[in-house]
Amino acid sequence: MQIRIILLTLLSLGGMSVSGHAQQTMSLNDAIQYALANSPDIKVAQLQVSDADWQIKENTATALPQFSGSIAYQYFIQRPGIPASALGFPGTGDEKIAFSALHSLTPTLSYNQLFFSNSYRVAKKAAWYYRALVDQQLVATKRTVYNRVVDAYLPALLISDNLATLDKNIGNLDKLLSDTRAINQAGFAEQLDVDRLDLSLSSLRSERGNLVRQREIVVAALKLAMGMPVGQEVVLSDDVQKLMATYTDADLTSDLNLMNRPDYIALLKSRDLSALQIELNSKPWMPSFAGFLQYSPGFQGGFGDDSKWFFIPSAVAGVSINFTIWDGGISKARRQRALIGVQTLDTQKQMLENAIALEVETGRKQYLNAQERVASQQRNLDLAQRIYDTTQTKYKAGVGSSFEVTQAEQGLYTAQQNVMQARYDLLSARITIRKALGLDK
């Protein structure tokens, strides 16, 4: 009974361990959605949006009523005064008349209000401009993460397709080797034929091990792009052929719309924000207007030998107008620097426009080249397959050599790799054009 309980406990723990490291099957779309929800870059961009919201509130609060309070107590260890006799009081001797009370308690309530300030006006506008900028930066970050995941997912698919093809070839060659060994034992084939096929099979298995390790590296890079823990087990469910149907033929004719590119819009928003610095420093003469109200219910006590406290309230209200007469050229220098900043962004905008146009044009040419390569490599594969089939038939009939078989097998595997690479390049070109045009899938 105790042994049964122990076995059940071990099985339960084993099940917990497996579930904690369960594989997660992911299509390309699943990987993109996971990245959009978990990418640290997106989380940082979202925090910047939240920070921009609070900046708006902070700037708005600057012109709202400001209330403050304070309380101060003073005790005069030595009070200023003059001899009473100096004021004409007879018989006072050295007695002094103090000019202040011994104790002073001063609570104060203050109200301040900014009515107008050009700096405040521009700062409030800048907060909204900055909010629009970080909004667009969030969109651009999501698009960057999207593209990064796609770029990391596709190489893993190419390696997986290569592995599937390699496994098929290994299986065929393994069967041929087994048959050749049987023929050799019967005395109808040389040991050289067995050795050649064995060497070819060993080379394929070594190549397979290399591809498996490469896939592990590429999948780890994909997890990093997704924001997924590297230790999480992932199985990729898509393949190149399936995605070829998802990403249909590329757009080779439509005009480029730069407003589809989030990075371009973000640059425009950044320029608008920078232009506010010109506006801020173009009117240094504009005054600021503020008002205040202060009430202080003061208390004082200890006049002479009297220990009584006296209530001495005071209240004051007023306004202030501040304006700059001459700032030594600071505003002019700041305005010129702001102009240079805007001109720099204009130059960057032109550079980005050219880069995007070149990206689209290059992608379209690469797509046309990839189309031609797919057709050419497919013809080569068909030819290599016929050569391989013919060579095997001749070998089994006893009129061909194992050398011809291994050569045909290597040619077939190379042709298969070339076709897969061409299809991968075609899919990549389609996706590249859509990314350049700023289009989703």
PyMOL commands that set and color helices and strands:
alter all, ss='L'
color gray80, all
select helices_A, chain A and resi 2-20+28-38+40-61+84-87+118-185+191-226+240-246+258-260+262-282+330-396+402-437
alter helices_A, ss='H'
color red, helices_A
select strands_A, chain A and resi 24-26+66-75+81-83+96-98+103-116+234-236+288-301+309-322
alter strands_A, ss='S'
color yellow, strands_A
deselect
rebuild
show_as cartoon
